[in-house]
Amino acid sequence: MAAIAPGSVRIGCRVIRDADEAHLLPEEARSIPARQQAMRRASGAARWIAHGLLAELGINDVAILRAPSGAPVWPDGMTGSLAHDDEMAVAAVAPVDRIASLGIDVEPAQPLPDDILALVAIPADRTDAVDRQLAGRILFSAKEAVYKAVYPLDREVLGYEDITVDLDAGHATTKTGRRVSLAYCTGPRVVVLAFVERGAG
């Protein structure tokens, strides 16, 4: 998975384990309203990864709070993203002087149900170069990741129809004209990284 990230981005993953909610720092735990154990466990796993990635960059013991919007709040000078499915958590971080914003998403490596694909795909999307069975899932994950990457920059709510993905070329464009780079892998999970390089888009 690390191979999909550009050099300035740190990325990591972890199987969600029992008691991962214990990895939440006290301030983080208070900022996460979810009472469901599974959600708090997944949040703890994702933040555990992010804490490790930040430590590699010399940033230690910083709480990654949850903003009212649901987005994580990163330390000054950093951008990042968290995600999880039922079994796996992922995180990515980067210095904002290199990467303006990041989004990451993780999904099971399984075909996307047709009813969801009908909501996600638009005629302008391009997925020809992707494994046909997983094309819909990668497309869905890409649009989720793109939204996470662009919302902090544009503060505009986007629907799936507002994001055009070209997996063949490795980028996406929003209805506001924001251009986002994409990278992905498909084993053992579908993981898509969306990033806006400093000075782009």
Secondary structure, DSSP 8 states (H G I E B T S, - for coil): -GGGS-TT-EEEEEE--TTGGGGS-HHHHHH-----HHHHHHHHHHHHHHHHHHHHTT--S----B-TTS-B---TTEEEEEEE-SSEEEEEEEETTTEEEEEEEEEESS---HHHHHHH--TT-B-TTS-HHHHHHHHHHHHHHHHHHHHHHH-----GGGEEEETTTTEEEETT--EEEEEEE-SSEEEEEEEEETT--
